[in-house]
Amino acid sequence: MNVVARHVAFVMSGLTEEEAASLPWHRVVSSDARVSQSMPPEVARLQSKGLKAAGMKVNTQGFIQNADAHYHYPGPRRSIRWSHGQM
């Protein structure tokens, strides 16, 4: 798990019940635009259902089809080394 994924998980774990109820958590997917393979199957089905309700197509392997139309992938920013002062 990379640093960004850990940060997202940390933030989400600290949400209040009210915040968690209004947050579209189903949009948090793995970096390859896939429903996480490590979550329980019933939660994965719930996430796929939420993604489909939001207008996304999810294949049988859990991949979001045409993910670039739905998500911004930062690309080059992934190679930034903050410890070296680059921006």
Distance bins in CASP14 RR format, pairs under 12 A and 6 or more apart:
PFRMAT RR
TARGET T0000
AUTHOR 0000-0000-0000
RMODE 2
METHOD distances of the structure
MODEL  1
1 7 0 0 0 0 0 1 0 0 0 0 0
1 8 0 0 0 0 1 0 0 0 0 0 0
1 9 1 0 0 1 0 0 0 0 0 0 0
1 10 0 0 0 0 0 1 0 0 0 0 0
1 30 0 0 0 0 1 0 0 0 0 0 0
1 31 0 0 0 0 0 1 0 0 0 0 0
1 36 0 0 0 0 0 1 0 0 0 0 0
1 38 0 0 0 0 1 0 0 0 0 0 0
2 8 0 0 0 0 1 0 0 0 0 0 0
2 9 0 0 0 0 0 1 0 0 0 0 0
2 30 0 0 0 0 0 1 0 0 0 0 0
2 31 1 0 0 1 0 0 0 0 0 0 0
2 78 0 0 0 0 1 0 0 0 0 0 0
3 9 0 0 0 0 0 1 0 0 0 0 0
3 10 0 0 0 0 0 1 0 0 0 0 0
3 78 0 0 0 0 0 1 0 0 0 0 0
3 80 0 0 0 0 0 1 0 0 0 0 0
3 82 0 0 0 0 1 0 0 0 0 0 0
3 83 0 0 0 0 0 1 0 0 0 0 0
4 10 0 0 0 0 0 1 0 0 0 0 0
4 11 0 0 0 0 0 1 0 0 0 0 0
4 28 0 0 0 0 0 1 0 0 0 0 0
4 30 0 0 0 0 0 1 0 0 0 0 0
4 31 0 0 0 0 1 0 0 0 0 0 0
4 73 0 0 0 0 0 1 0 0 0 0 0
4 74 0 0 0 0 1 0 0 0 0 0 0
4 75 0 0 0 0 0 1 0 0 0 0 0
4 77 0 0 0 0 0 1 0 0 0 0 0
4 78 0 0 0 0 1 0 0 0 0 0 0
4 80 0 0 0 0 0 1 0 0 0 0 0
4 82 0 0 0 0 0 1 0 0 0 0 0
5 11 0 0 0 0 0 1 0 0 0 0 0
5 12 0 0 0 0 0 1 0 0 0 0 0
5 28 0 0 0 0 1 0 0 0 0 0 0
5 29 0 0 0 0 0 1 0 0 0 0 0
5 30 0 0 0 0 1 0 0 0 0 0 0
5 31 1 0 0 1 0 0 0 0 0 0 0
5 32 0 0 0 0 0 1 0 0 0 0 0
5 36 0 0 0 0 1 0 0 0 0 0 0
5 38 0 0 0 0 0 1 0 0 0 0 0
6 12 0 0 0 0 0 1 0 0 0 0 0
6 13 0 0 0 0 0 1 0 0 0 0 0
7 13 0 0 0 0 0 1 0 0 0 0 0
7 14 0 0 0 0 0 1 0 0 0 0 0
7 28 0 0 0 0 0 1 0 0 0 0 0
8 14 0 0 0 0 0 1 0 0 0 0 0
8 15 0 0 0 0 0 1 0 0 0 0 0
8 23 0 0 0 0 0 1 0 0 0 0 0
8 25 0 0 0 0 1 0 0 0 0 0 0
8 27 0 0 0 0 0 1 0 0 0 0 0
8 28 1 0 0 1 0 0 0 0 0 0 0
8 29 0 0 0 0 0 1 0 0 0 0 0
8 30 0 0 0 0 0 1 0 0 0 0 0
8 31 0 0 0 0 0 1 0 0 0 0 0
8 36 0 0 0 0 0 1 0 0 0 0 0
9 15 0 0 0 0 0 1 0 0 0 0 0
9 25 0 0 0 0 0 1 0 0 0 0 0
9 28 0 0 0 0 1 0 0 0 0 0 0
9 30 0 0 0 0 0 1 0 0 0 0 0
9 36 0 0 0 0 0 1 0 0 0 0 0
9 38 0 0 0 0 0 1 0 0 0 0 0
9 39 0 0 0 0 0 1 0 0 0 0 0
11 19 0 0 0 0 1 0 0 0 0 0 0
11 20 0 0 0 0 0 1 0 0 0 0 0
11 23 0 0 0 0 1 0 0 0 0 0 0
11 25 0 0 0 0 0 1 0 0 0 0 0
11 28 0 0 0 0 0 1 0 0 0 0 0
12 19 0 0 0 0 1 0 0 0 0 0 0
12 20 1 0 0 1 0 0 0 0 0 0 0
12 23 1 0 0 1 0 0 0 0 0 0 0
12 24 0 0 0 0 0 1 0 0 0 0 0
12 25 1 0 0 1 0 0 0 0 0 0 0
12 26 0 0 0 0 0 1 0 0 0 0 0
12 27 0 0 0 0 0 1 0 0 0 0 0
12 28 1 0 0 1 0 0 0 0 0 0 0
13 19 0 0 0 0 0 1 0 0 0 0 0
13 20 0 0 0 0 1 0 0 0 0 0 0
13 23 0 0 0 0 0 1 0 0 0 0 0
13 25 0 0 0 0 0 1 0 0 0 0 0
13 28 0 0 0 0 0 1 0 0 0 0 0
14 20 0 0 0 0 1 0 0 0 0 0 0
14 23 0 0 0 0 0 1 0 0 0 0 0
15 21 0 0 0 0 1 0 0 0 0 0 0
15 22 0 0 0 0 1 0 0 0 0 0 0
15 23 1 0 0 1 0 0 0 0 0 0 0
15 25 0 0 0 0 1 0 0 0 0 0 0
15 28 0 0 0 0 0 1 0 0 0 0 0
16 22 0 0 0 0 1 0 0 0 0 0 0
16 23 0 0 0 0 0 1 0 0 0 0 0
17 23 0 0 0 0 0 1 0 0 0 0 0
19 25 0 0 0 0 0 1 0 0 0 0 0
20 26 0 0 0 0 0 1 0 0 0 0 0
20 28 0 0 0 0 0 1 0 0 0 0 0
24 47 0 0 0 0 0 1 0 0 0 0 0
24 50 0 0 0 0 1 0 0 0 0 0 0
24 51 0 0 0 0 1 0 0 0 0 0 0
24 53 0 0 0 0 0 1 0 0 0 0 0
24 54 1 0 0 1 0 0 0 0 0 0 0
24 56 0 0 0 0 0 1 0 0 0 0 0
24 70 0 0 0 0 0 1 0 0 0 0 0
25 35 0 0 0 0 0 1 0 0 0 0 0
25 36 0 0 0 0 0 1 0 0 0 0 0
25 39 0 0 0 0 0 1 0 0 0 0 0
25 43 0 0 0 0 1 0 0 0 0 0 0
25 46 0 0 0 0 1 0 0 0 0 0 0
25 47 1 0 0 1 0 0 0 0 0 0 0
25 50 0 0 0 0 1 0 0 0 0 0 0
25 51 0 0 0 0 0 1 0 0 0 0 0
25 54 0 0 0 0 0 1 0 0 0 0 0
26 35 0 0 0 0 1 0 0 0 0 0 0
26 36 0 0 0 0 0 1 0 0 0 0 0
26 39 0 0 0 0 0 1 0 0 0 0 0
26 43 0 0 0 0 1 0 0 0 0 0 0
26 44 0 0 0 0 0 1 0 0 0 0 0
26 45 0 0 0 0 0 1 0 0 0 0 0
26 46 1 0 0 1 0 0 0 0 0 0 0
26 47 1 0 1 0 0 0 0 0 0 0 0
26 48 0 0 0 0 1 0 0 0 0 0 0
26 49 1 0 0 1 0 0 0 0 0 0 0
26 50 1 0 1 0 0 0 0 0 0 0 0
26 51 1 0 1 0 0 0 0 0 0 0 0
26 52 0 0 0 0 1 0 0 0 0 0 0
26 53 0 0 0 0 1 0 0 0 0 0 0
26 54 1 0 0 1 0 0 0 0 0 0 0
26 55 0 0 0 0 0 1 0 0 0 0 0
26 56 0 0 0 0 1 0 0 0 0 0 0
26 58 0 0 0 0 0 1 0 0 0 0 0
26 64 0 0 0 0 0 1 0 0 0 0 0
26 70 0 0 0 0 0 1 0 0 0 0 0
27 33 0 0 0 0 0 1 0 0 0 0 0
27 35 0 0 0 0 0 1 0 0 0 0 0
27 47 0 0 0 0 1 0 0 0 0 0 0
27 48 0 0 0 0 0 1 0 0 0 0 0
27 50 0 0 0 0 1 0 0 0 0 0 0
27 51 1 0 0 1 0 0 0 0 0 0 0
27 53 0 0 0 0 0 1 0 0 0 0 0
27 54 1 0 0 1 0 0 0 0 0 0 0
27 55 0 0 0 0 0 1 0 0 0 0 0
27 56 0 0 0 0 1 0 0 0 0 0 0
27 58 0 0 0 0 0 1 0 0 0 0 0
27 64 0 0 0 0 1 0 0 0 0 0 0
27 67 0 0 0 0 0 1 0 0 0 0 0
27 70 0 0 0 0 1 0 0 0 0 0 0
27 71 0 0 0 0 1 0 0 0 0 0 0
27 72 0 0 0 0 0 1 0 0 0 0 0
28 34 0 0 0 0 0 1 0 0 0 0 0
28 35 0 0 0 0 0 1 0 0 0 0 0
28 36 0 0 0 0 1 0 0 0 0 0 0
28 39 0 0 0 0 0 1 0 0 0 0 0
28 43 0 0 0 0 0 1 0 0 0 0 0
28 47 0 0 0 0 1 0 0 0 0 0 0
28 50 0 0 0 0 0 1 0 0 0 0 0
28 51 0 0 0 0 0 1 0 0 0 0 0
28 64 0 0 0 0 0 1 0 0 0 0 0
28 71 0 0 0 0 0 1 0 0 0 0 0
29 35 1 0 0 1 0 0 0 0 0 0 0
29 36 1 0 0 1 0 0 0 0 0 0 0
29 37 0 0 0 0 0 1 0 0 0 0 0
29 39 0 0 0 0 0 1 0 0 0 0 0
29 44 0 0 0 0 0 1 0 0 0 0 0
29 47 1 0 0 1 0 0 0 0 0 0 0
29 48 0 0 0 0 0 1 0 0 0 0 0
29 50 0 0 0 0 0 1 0 0 0 0 0
29 51 1 0 0 1 0 0 0 0 0 0 0
29 54 0 0 0 0 0 1 0 0 0 0 0
29 56 0 0 0 0 1 0 0 0 0 0 0
29 58 0 0 0 0 1 0 0 0 0 0 0
29 62 0 0 0 0 1 0 0 0 0 0 0
29 63 0 0 0 0 1 0 0 0 0 0 0
29 64 1 0 0 1 0 0 0 0 0 0 0
29 67 0 0 0 0 1 0 0 0 0 0 0
29 70 0 0 0 0 1 0 0 0 0 0 0
29 71 1 0 0 1 0 0 0 0 0 0 0
29 73 0 0 0 0 0 1 0 0 0 0 0
30 36 1 0 1 0 0 0 0 0 0 0 0
30 37 1 0 0 1 0 0 0 0 0 0 0
30 38 0 0 0 0 1 0 0 0 0 0 0
30 39 0 0 0 0 0 1 0 0 0 0 0
30 44 0 0 0 0 0 1 0 0 0 0 0
30 47 0 0 0 0 0 1 0 0 0 0 0
30 61 0 0 0 0 0 1 0 0 0 0 0
30 62 0 0 0 0 1 0 0 0 0 0 0
30 63 0 0 0 0 1 0 0 0 0 0 0
30 64 0 0 0 0 1 0 0 0 0 0 0
30 67 0 0 0 0 0 1 0 0 0 0 0
30 71 0 0 0 0 0 1 0 0 0 0 0
31 63 0 0 0 0 0 1 0 0 0 0 0
31 64 0 0 0 0 0 1 0 0 0 0 0
31 67 0 0 0 0 0 1 0 0 0 0 0
31 71 0 0 0 0 1 0 0 0 0 0 0
31 73 0 0 0 0 1 0 0 0 0 0 0
31 74 0 0 0 0 0 1 0 0 0 0 0
31 75 0 0 0 0 0 1 0 0 0 0 0
31 78 0 0 0 0 1 0 0 0 0 0 0
32 61 0 0 0 0 0 1 0 0 0 0 0
32 62 0 0 0 0 1 0 0 0 0 0 0
32 63 1 0 0 1 0 0 0 0 0 0 0
32 64 0 0 0 0 1 0 0 0 0 0 0
32 67 0 0 0 0 1 0 0 0 0 0 0
32 71 0 0 0 0 0 1 0 0 0 0 0
32 73 0 0 0 0 0 1 0 0 0 0 0
33 51 0 0 0 0 0 1 0 0 0 0 0
33 56 0 0 0 0 1 0 0 0 0 0 0
33 57 0 0 0 0 0 1 0 0 0 0 0
33 58 0 0 0 0 1 0 0 0 0 0 0
33 59 0 0 0 0 0 1 0 0 0 0 0
33 61 0 0 0 0 0 1 0 0 0 0 0
33 62 0 0 0 0 1 0 0 0 0 0 0
33 63 1 0 0 1 0 0 0 0 0 0 0
33 64 1 0 1 0 0 0 0 0 0 0 0
33 65 0 0 0 0 1 0 0 0 0 0 0
33 66 0 0 0 0 1 0 0 0 0 0 0
33 67 1 1 0 0 0 0 0 0 0 0 0
33 68 0 0 0 0 1 0 0 0 0 0 0
33 69 0 0 0 0 0 1 0 0 0 0 0
33 70 0 0 0 0 1 0 0 0 0 0 0
33 71 1 0 0 1 0 0 0 0 0 0 0
33 72 0 0 0 0 0 1 0 0 0 0 0
33 73 0 0 0 0 1 0 0 0 0 0 0
34 44 0 0 0 0 1 0 0 0 0 0 0
34 47 0 0 0 0 0 1 0 0 0 0 0
34 48 0 0 0 0 0 1 0 0 0 0 0
34 51 0 0 0 0 0 1 0 0 0 0 0
34 56 0 0 0 0 0 1 0 0 0 0 0
34 58 0 0 0 0 1 0 0 0 0 0 0
34 59 0 0 0 0 1 0 0 0 0 0 0
34 60 0 0 0 0 0 1 0 0 0 0 0
34 61 1 0 0 1 0 0 0 0 0 0 0
34 62 1 0 1 0 0 0 0 0 0 0 0
34 63 1 0 1 0 0 0 0 0 0 0 0
34 64 1 0 0 1 0 0 0 0 0 0 0
34 65 0 0 0 0 0 1 0 0 0 0 0
34 67 0 0 0 0 1 0 0 0 0 0 0
34 71 0 0 0 0 0 1 0 0 0 0 0
35 41 0 0 0 0 0 1 0 0 0 0 0
35 43 0 0 0 0 1 0 0 0 0 0 0
35 44 1 0 1 0 0 0 0 0 0 0 0
35 45 0 0 0 0 1 0 0 0 0 0 0
35 46 0 0 0 0 1 0 0 0 0 0 0
35 47 1 0 1 0 0 0 0 0 0 0 0
35 48 1 0 1 0 0 0 0 0 0 0 0
35 49 0 0 0 0 0 1 0 0 0 0 0
35 50 0 0 0 0 0 1 0 0 0 0 0
35 51 1 0 0 1 0 0 0 0 0 0 0
35 52 0 0 0 0 0 1 0 0 0 0 0
35 56 0 0 0 0 0 1 0 0 0 0 0
35 58 1 0 0 1 0 0 0 0 0 0 0
35 59 0 0 0 0 1 0 0 0 0 0 0
35 60 0 0 0 0 0 1 0 0 0 0 0
35 61 0 0 0 0 1 0 0 0 0 0 0
35 62 1 0 1 0 0 0 0 0 0 0 0
35 63 1 0 0 1 0 0 0 0 0 0 0
35 64 0 0 0 0 1 0 0 0 0 0 0
35 67 0 0 0 0 0 1 0 0 0 0 0
36 43 0 0 0 0 1 0 0 0 0 0 0
36 44 1 0 0 1 0 0 0 0 0 0 0
36 47 1 0 0 1 0 0 0 0 0 0 0
36 48 0 0 0 0 0 1 0 0 0 0 0
36 62 0 0 0 0 1 0 0 0 0 0 0
36 63 0 0 0 0 0 1 0 0 0 0 0
37 43 0 0 0 0 0 1 0 0 0 0 0
37 44 1 0 0 1 0 0 0 0 0 0 0
37 47 0 0 0 0 0 1 0 0 0 0 0
37 61 0 0 0 0 1 0 0 0 0 0 0
37 62 0 0 0 0 1 0 0 0 0 0 0
37 63 0 0 0 0 0 1 0 0 0 0 0
38 44 0 0 0 0 1 0 0 0 0 0 0
39 45 0 0 0 0 1 0 0 0 0 0 0
39 46 0 0 0 0 1 0 0 0 0 0 0
39 47 1 0 0 1 0 0 0 0 0 0 0
39 48 0 0 0 0 0 1 0 0 0 0 0
39 62 0 0 0 0 0 1 0 0 0 0 0
40 46 0 0 0 0 1 0 0 0 0 0 0
40 47 0 0 0 0 0 1 0 0 0 0 0
41 47 0 0 0 0 0 1 0 0 0 0 0
41 48 0 0 0 0 0 1 0 0 0 0 0
41 62 0 0 0 0 0 1 0 0 0 0 0
42 48 0 0 0 0 0 1 0 0 0 0 0
42 49 0 0 0 0 0 1 0 0 0 0 0
43 49 0 0 0 0 0 1 0 0 0 0 0
43 50 0 0 0 0 0 1 0 0 0 0 0
44 50 0 0 0 0 0 1 0 0 0 0 0
44 51 0 0 0 0 0 1 0 0 0 0 0
44 58 0 0 0 0 1 0 0 0 0 0 0
44 60 0 0 0 0 0 1 0 0 0 0 0
44 61 0 0 0 0 0 1 0 0 0 0 0
44 62 1 0 0 1 0 0 0 0 0 0 0
45 51 0 0 0 0 0 1 0 0 0 0 0
45 52 0 0 0 0 0 1 0 0 0 0 0
45 58 0 0 0 0 0 1 0 0 0 0 0
45 60 0 0 0 0 0 1 0 0 0 0 0
45 62 0 0 0 0 0 1 0 0 0 0 0
46 52 0 0 0 0 0 1 0 0 0 0 0
46 53 0 0 0 0 0 1 0 0 0 0 0
46 58 0 0 0 0 0 1 0 0 0 0 0
47 53 0 0 0 0 0 1 0 0 0 0 0
47 54 0 0 0 0 0 1 0 0 0 0 0
47 56 0 0 0 0 0 1 0 0 0 0 0
47 58 0 0 0 0 1 0 0 0 0 0 0
47 62 0 0 0 0 1 0 0 0 0 0 0
47 64 0 0 0 0 0 1 0 0 0 0 0
48 54 0 0 0 0 0 1 0 0 0 0 0
48 55 0 0 0 0 0 1 0 0 0 0 0
48 56 0 0 0 0 1 0 0 0 0 0 0
48 57 0 0 0 0 0 1 0 0 0 0 0
48 58 1 0 1 0 0 0 0 0 0 0 0
48 59 0 0 0 0 1 0 0 0 0 0 0
48 60 0 0 0 0 1 0 0 0 0 0 0
48 61 0 0 0 0 0 1 0 0 0 0 0
48 62 1 0 0 1 0 0 0 0 0 0 0
48 63 0 0 0 0 0 1 0 0 0 0 0
48 64 0 0 0 0 1 0 0 0 0 0 0
48 65 0 0 0 0 0 1 0 0 0 0 0
49 55 0 0 0 0 0 1 0 0 0 0 0
49 56 0 0 0 0 0 1 0 0 0 0 0
49 58 0 0 0 0 1 0 0 0 0 0 0
49 62 0 0 0 0 0 1 0 0 0 0 0
50 56 0 0 0 0 1 0 0 0 0 0 0
50 58 0 0 0 0 1 0 0 0 0 0 0
50 64 0 0 0 0 0 1 0 0 0 0 0
51 57 0 0 0 0 1 0 0 0 0 0 0
51 58 1 0 1 0 0 0 0 0 0 0 0
51 59 0 0 0 0 0 1 0 0 0 0 0
51 62 0 0 0 0 1 0 0 0 0 0 0
51 63 0 0 0 0 0 1 0 0 0 0 0
51 64 1 0 0 1 0 0 0 0 0 0 0
51 65 0 0 0 0 0 1 0 0 0 0 0
51 67 0 0 0 0 0 1 0 0 0 0 0
51 70 0 0 0 0 1 0 0 0 0 0 0
51 71 0 0 0 0 0 1 0 0 0 0 0
52 58 1 0 1 0 0 0 0 0 0 0 0
52 59 0 0 0 0 0 1 0 0 0 0 0
52 62 0 0 0 0 0 1 0 0 0 0 0
52 64 0 0 0 0 1 0 0 0 0 0 0
52 65 0 0 0 0 0 1 0 0 0 0 0
52 70 0 0 0 0 0 1 0 0 0 0 0
54 64 0 0 0 0 0 1 0 0 0 0 0
54 69 0 0 0 0 0 1 0 0 0 0 0
54 70 0 0 0 0 1 0 0 0 0 0 0
54 71 0 0 0 0 0 1 0 0 0 0 0
55 64 0 0 0 0 0 1 0 0 0 0 0
55 65 0 0 0 0 0 1 0 0 0 0 0
55 66 0 0 0 0 0 1 0 0 0 0 0
55 69 0 0 0 0 0 1 0 0 0 0 0
55 70 0 0 0 0 1 0 0 0 0 0 0
56 62 0 0 0 0 0 1 0 0 0 0 0
56 63 0 0 0 0 0 1 0 0 0 0 0
56 64 1 0 1 0 0 0 0 0 0 0 0
56 65 1 0 0 1 0 0 0 0 0 0 0
56 66 0 0 0 0 1 0 0 0 0 0 0
56 67 1 0 0 1 0 0 0 0 0 0 0
56 68 0 0 0 0 0 1 0 0 0 0 0
56 69 0 0 0 0 1 0 0 0 0 0 0
56 70 1 0 1 0 0 0 0 0 0 0 0
56 71 0 0 0 0 1 0 0 0 0 0 0
57 63 0 0 0 0 1 0 0 0 0 0 0
57 64 1 0 0 1 0 0 0 0 0 0 0
57 65 1 0 1 0 0 0 0 0 0 0 0
57 66 1 0 0 1 0 0 0 0 0 0 0
57 67 0 0 0 0 1 0 0 0 0 0 0
57 69 0 0 0 0 0 1 0 0 0 0 0
57 70 0 0 0 0 1 0 0 0 0 0 0
58 64 1 0 1 0 0 0 0 0 0 0 0
58 65 1 0 0 1 0 0 0 0 0 0 0
58 66 0 0 0 0 0 1 0 0 0 0 0
58 67 0 0 0 0 1 0 0 0 0 0 0
58 70 0 0 0 0 0 1 0 0 0 0 0
59 65 1 0 0 1 0 0 0 0 0 0 0
59 66 0 0 0 0 0 1 0 0 0 0 0
59 67 0 0 0 0 0 1 0 0 0 0 0
64 70 1 0 0 1 0 0 0 0 0 0 0
64 71 1 0 0 1 0 0 0 0 0 0 0
64 73 0 0 0 0 0 1 0 0 0 0 0
67 73 0 0 0 0 1 0 0 0 0 0 0
68 75 0 0 0 0 0 1 0 0 0 0 0
74 80 0 0 0 0 1 0 0 0 0 0 0
76 86 0 0 0 0 0 1 0 0 0 0 0
76 87 0 0 0 0 0 1 0 0 0 0 0
77 86 0 0 0 0 0 1 0 0 0 0 0
77 87 0 0 0 0 1 0 0 0 0 0 0
79 86 0 0 0 0 1 0 0 0 0 0 0
80 86 1 0 1 0 0 0 0 0 0 0 0
80 87 1 0 0 1 0 0 0 0 0 0 0
81 87 0 0 0 0 0 1 0 0 0 0 0
END
